[in-house]
Amino acid sequence: MRRDLSSIGKLFLLLALLFVPVAASAQENYNYSVGLLGGLGGSVDAKPGDSLTNTGYQLNLAMVTEPQTHLGIRVGKLKLDEDEVFNSLTGADLSYVTVGGEYRFRESFYESGIYLGLGGYRVQGTDFALQDQSETAVGLVIGVTGEFEINRWLGFLVELSGHYANLEDSQLFAMGHAGLTFHF
């Protein structure tokens, strides 16, 4: 009986030593990230104003909650003026804040990810009577990311996202962003 316990103990120790490098490699080298991105996008269901070449920017804030799992906040603004008129507004823009979970996967030379979250969206602009108009709604976001590591604390981030916001005239938005992300 003592011999069996000793063999089981040795087997357990061997397995533990084999899996320590796997557990260590699953840990992130950072706890927080801040990303500064520029991008293009627009509404796919606006009439008129369905151009996807509107310019915008986005700030990403992320915290590692578990290995390869992040809690992210994205704050951004997208100008909706490429077609001069967006639905019934001129000089329109979309401001948004999203909060969601991001799951990352390590590839050979980059890290890919997928995220899903809830957001708050606001469209603002001027109507044809020159009155300022705004509408705010709750929505959903889904996106994919790809990060190319430059060094341990800096990466180049590419992001594609789709947004649904319960706004009156346009509900669907698509965006693509790219920029730098800083890890600490």
Backbone torsions as a table, in degrees:
resi	resn	phi	psi	omega
1	MET	NA	-42.1	179.9
2	ARG	-64.1	-37.3	179.8
3	ARG	-65.5	-39.4	178.7
4	ASP	-64.9	-42.1	177.7
5	LEU	-64.3	-38.8	178.7
6	SER	-65.7	-40.7	178.6
7	SER	-67.0	-41.3	178.5
8	ILE	-65.4	-40.9	177.5
9	GLY	-61.6	-42.4	178.6
10	LYS	-66.5	-41.7	178.1
11	LEU	-62.3	-44.7	178.3
12	PHE	-60.3	-43.8	179.3
13	LEU	-62.9	-42.2	179.2
14	LEU	-63.3	-45.5	178.6
15	LEU	-63.6	-40.8	178.4
16	ALA	-61.7	-42.7	179.1
17	LEU	-66.9	-33.2	178.1
18	LEU	-68.5	-35.9	-175.4
19	PHE	-91.5	-8.6	177.2
20	VAL	-60.6	-45.6	178.2
21	PRO	-62.4	-34.6	178.0
22	VAL	-65.1	-45.6	179.1
23	ALA	-64.5	-40.3	179.7
24	ALA	-66.8	-37.3	-179.0
25	SER	-73.1	-20.2	178.7
26	ALA	-76.6	-14.0	179.6
27	GLN	-75.6	146.5	176.5
28	GLU	-81.1	154.5	176.7
29	ASN	-86.8	3.5	-176.2
30	TYR	-149.1	166.2	176.9
31	ASN	-111.0	-29.5	-176.3
32	TYR	-133.9	154.3	175.6
33	SER	-136.9	146.0	173.1
34	VAL	-131.1	123.7	-179.5
35	GLY	-118.5	139.0	176.1
36	LEU	-118.1	115.7	-173.0
37	LEU	-129.8	150.7	171.2
38	GLY	-117.0	156.7	-176.8
39	GLY	-164.4	-176.3	178.1
40	LEU	-128.5	153.4	177.4
41	GLY	173.0	-170.8	179.5
42	GLY	167.3	-170.6	179.2
43	SER	-96.5	137.0	179.4
44	VAL	-91.9	-8.4	-178.8
45	ASP	-121.4	15.8	178.0
46	ALA	-82.2	141.6	177.6
47	LYS	-138.1	108.5	-10.8
48	PRO	-78.6	171.7	175.5
49	GLY	110.2	27.3	-176.8
50	ASP	-90.0	21.0	178.7
51	SER	-68.9	139.4	176.5
52	LEU	-102.5	16.9	-178.9
53	THR	-108.7	20.5	174.7
54	ASN	-72.5	145.3	-177.7
55	THR	-94.3	154.2	179.1
56	GLY	-163.3	-179.0	177.3
57	TYR	-142.2	162.1	-179.0
58	GLN	-149.4	141.2	174.1
59	LEU	-111.1	123.8	177.9
60	ASN	-105.8	131.6	173.8
61	LEU	-124.6	126.7	-177.1
62	ALA	-137.3	149.3	176.2
63	MET	-129.5	132.8	177.1
64	VAL	-74.6	123.2	178.8
65	THR	-100.9	-32.5	175.4
66	GLU	-151.5	166.0	177.3
67	PRO	-54.6	128.6	178.9
68	GLN	63.1	20.5	176.6
69	THR	-131.3	125.7	-177.6
70	HIS	-124.0	148.6	167.2
71	LEU	-101.8	120.6	-173.7
72	GLY	-122.3	144.2	172.8
73	ILE	-118.8	129.0	178.2
74	ARG	-121.6	127.7	178.9
75	VAL	-122.2	127.8	-177.0
76	GLY	-153.2	171.7	178.0
77	LYS	-143.2	135.2	179.9
78	LEU	-126.7	119.9	175.8
79	LYS	-72.7	134.3	-179.1
80	LEU	-112.6	44.0	-173.2
81	ASP	-113.5	9.3	-178.6
82	GLU	-60.4	-39.8	178.7
83	ASP	-93.0	11.0	-179.1
84	GLU	68.9	-35.9	178.4
85	VAL	-123.8	130.1	175.5
86	PHE	-116.7	109.5	-171.6
87	ASN	53.6	-110.9	179.2
88	SER	-110.7	18.9	-176.4
89	LEU	-117.2	147.6	169.6
90	THR	-112.5	153.3	-179.4
91	GLY	60.9	33.0	-174.4
92	ALA	-80.5	152.9	171.5
93	ASP	-147.3	159.7	178.3
94	LEU	-115.6	123.6	174.2
95	SER	-110.7	143.7	-177.6
96	TYR	-151.3	155.3	172.4
97	VAL	-136.6	125.8	177.6
98	THR	-125.0	150.4	176.6
99	VAL	-132.2	129.1	-179.1
100	GLY	-165.6	174.8	177.4
101	GLY	-96.1	140.9	178.8
102	GLU	-124.0	132.7	179.7
103	TYR	-114.4	124.9	-173.5
104	ARG	-109.8	149.4	179.7
105	PHE	-130.7	130.3	-179.7
106	ARG	-81.6	128.5	174.8
107	GLU	-110.6	-175.9	-175.1
108	SER	-65.4	-43.3	-177.6
109	PHE	-127.9	9.0	176.3
110	TYR	-154.6	176.1	178.1
111	GLU	-122.4	123.9	178.9
112	SER	-101.3	160.8	-179.3
113	GLY	-154.4	163.7	174.1
114	ILE	-135.8	140.1	179.4
115	TYR	-135.8	154.8	180.0
116	LEU	-142.2	136.5	-177.7
117	GLY	-161.7	177.8	175.7
118	LEU	-106.1	152.1	-178.4
119	GLY	-147.3	165.0	171.6
120	GLY	-115.5	131.6	-173.6
121	TYR	-128.3	141.3	177.3
122	ARG	-137.0	126.5	172.6
123	VAL	-104.2	129.7	178.4
124	GLN	-129.5	149.2	177.0
125	GLY	-180.0	-170.5	-179.7
126	THR	-116.5	130.3	179.3
127	ASP	-82.5	-179.2	-176.0
128	PHE	-68.7	-17.5	176.1
129	ALA	-90.4	12.1	179.3
130	LEU	62.5	30.2	175.6
131	GLN	-100.6	137.2	176.1
132	ASP	-70.8	133.2	-179.5
133	GLN	-127.5	146.1	173.3
134	SER	-149.2	150.9	177.5
135	GLU	-141.2	137.0	-178.3
136	THR	-121.7	141.7	179.9
137	ALA	-151.8	160.9	174.4
138	VAL	-91.3	150.0	-179.7
139	GLY	-156.1	-171.5	-179.3
140	LEU	-125.3	153.5	175.8
141	VAL	-135.5	143.4	171.2
142	ILE	-136.9	140.1	-177.5
143	GLY	-156.3	167.1	175.0
144	VAL	-125.2	148.0	179.9
145	THR	-130.4	157.3	171.1
146	GLY	-141.7	123.5	-179.8
147	GLU	-117.9	127.1	178.5
148	PHE	-105.4	115.4	-175.1
149	GLU	-70.7	127.2	173.4
150	ILE	-91.0	-49.2	170.5
151	ASN	-151.3	-171.9	-174.1
152	ARG	-60.0	-31.3	-174.9
153	TRP	-111.5	2.9	-176.5
154	LEU	-140.0	137.8	177.7
155	GLY	-142.8	160.2	174.1
156	PHE	-101.5	119.7	-173.4
157	LEU	-110.0	132.5	174.4
158	VAL	-119.7	136.5	-173.6
159	GLU	-142.8	133.3	173.1
160	LEU	-119.6	134.9	-176.5
161	SER	-142.9	151.1	172.9
162	GLY	-120.7	137.7	-175.4
163	HIS	-126.5	137.6	170.3
164	TYR	-118.1	123.8	177.1
165	ALA	-129.1	135.7	-176.4
166	ASN	-79.1	58.3	178.7
167	LEU	-90.7	160.9	-174.3
168	GLU	-67.5	-49.6	-172.5
169	ASP	-95.6	-34.3	-177.9
170	SER	-136.5	132.0	-177.7
171	GLN	-114.8	-25.5	-173.0
172	LEU	-109.4	128.7	179.4
173	PHE	-130.5	144.4	176.7
174	ALA	-127.0	139.5	-178.3
175	MET	-143.1	150.4	172.0
176	GLY	-131.3	132.1	-178.4
177	HIS	-130.3	154.9	173.6
178	ALA	-150.1	147.1	179.0
179	GLY	172.2	-164.4	-177.2
180	LEU	-100.2	145.4	175.1
181	THR	-127.0	134.1	-176.8
182	PHE	-108.7	132.6	-178.9
183	HIS	-111.6	139.3	175.0
184	PHE	-151.8	NA	NA
